[in-house]
Amino acid sequence: MPISFGGVVVSVDLGQIEAFVQVAQLRSFSRAAQVLQLTQPSVTARIQSLERELGEELFERGGRGIRLTEAGEAFLPYAVRILQLMKEG
């Protein structure tokens, strides 16, 4: 699905957006994988693919866990809204 972010239209899929929102909310790739009933490497791959599409890192990964980057903070409301719109039909 094409979306506009930062003035650039990119093509992302719903799985990438779902994974991003879960990881952002849970602050954990492994917990997001459990919720989404996926493997952790699959969630990681979805996030990496989304980051490549957007041309931005969305998470800072460190020894003490993860946190959203500035780009991730900016993208989160859009991602949540996209999921809401998809659920509304």
C-alpha positions as CSV (number, residue, x, y, z in Angstrom):
1,M,0.0,0.0,0.0
2,P,1.5,3.4,-0.9
3,I,1.7,5.9,1.9
4,S,3.2,9.4,2.1
5,F,5.7,10.0,4.9
6,G,8.0,13.0,5.0
7,G,6.8,14.1,1.6
8,V,7.8,10.8,0.0
9,V,5.4,8.2,-1.2
10,V,6.5,4.7,-0.3
11,S,5.0,1.2,-0.6
12,V,4.6,-0.7,2.6
13,D,2.5,-3.7,3.5
14,L,0.1,-4.1,6.4
15,G,2.3,-6.7,8.1
16,Q,5.2,-4.2,8.3
17,I,2.9,-1.6,9.9
18,E,1.4,-4.1,12.3
19,A,4.9,-5.3,13.4
20,F,6.1,-1.7,13.8
21,V,3.1,-0.7,16.0
22,Q,3.5,-3.8,18.2
23,V,7.2,-3.4,18.6
24,A,6.7,0.3,19.4
25,Q,4.0,-0.3,22.0
26,L,5.6,-3.3,23.6
27,R,9.2,-2.1,23.3
28,S,10.2,-5.7,22.4
29,F,10.7,-7.6,19.2
30,S,10.1,-10.9,20.9
31,R,6.9,-9.9,22.7
32,A,5.6,-8.4,19.5
33,A,6.4,-11.7,17.7
34,Q,4.3,-13.5,20.4
35,V,1.4,-11.2,20.0
36,L,1.5,-11.4,16.2
37,Q,2.1,-15.2,16.3
38,L,5.3,-14.8,14.3
39,T,8.9,-15.7,14.9
40,Q,11.2,-12.9,16.2
41,P,13.3,-13.1,13.0
42,S,10.2,-12.5,10.9
43,V,9.2,-9.4,13.0
44,T,12.8,-8.2,12.7
45,A,12.7,-8.7,8.9
46,R,9.5,-6.8,8.6
47,I,10.9,-3.8,10.6
48,Q,14.1,-3.8,8.6
49,S,12.1,-3.9,5.3
50,L,9.9,-1.0,6.5
51,E,13.0,1.0,7.5
52,R,14.5,0.5,4.1
53,E,11.3,1.6,2.4
54,L,11.1,4.7,4.5
55,G,14.8,5.4,4.4
56,E,14.9,5.9,8.1
57,E,15.8,3.9,11.2
58,L,12.7,3.6,13.3
59,F,14.2,2.1,16.5
60,E,17.4,2.5,18.4
61,R,18.6,-0.9,19.4
62,G,20.8,-1.1,22.4
63,G,21.9,-3.5,25.2
64,R,19.0,-2.3,27.4
65,G,16.3,-2.8,24.8
66,I,14.9,-0.6,22.1
67,R,13.3,2.8,21.8
68,L,11.8,4.8,19.0
69,T,14.0,7.2,17.0
70,E,12.7,10.6,16.1
71,A,11.5,9.2,12.8
72,G,9.9,6.3,14.6
73,E,8.1,8.8,16.9
74,A,6.9,10.7,13.9
75,F,5.7,7.6,12.0
76,L,3.9,5.9,14.9
77,P,0.7,8.1,14.8
78,Y,0.4,7.5,11.0
79,A,0.9,3.7,11.5
80,V,-1.7,3.5,14.3
81,R,-4.2,5.5,12.1
82,I,-3.6,3.2,9.1
83,L,-4.4,0.2,11.3
84,Q,-7.5,1.9,12.6
85,L,-8.7,2.7,9.1
86,M,-8.1,-0.9,8.0
87,K,-10.2,-2.2,10.9
88,E,-13.0,0.2,10.2
89,G,-13.1,-1.1,6.6
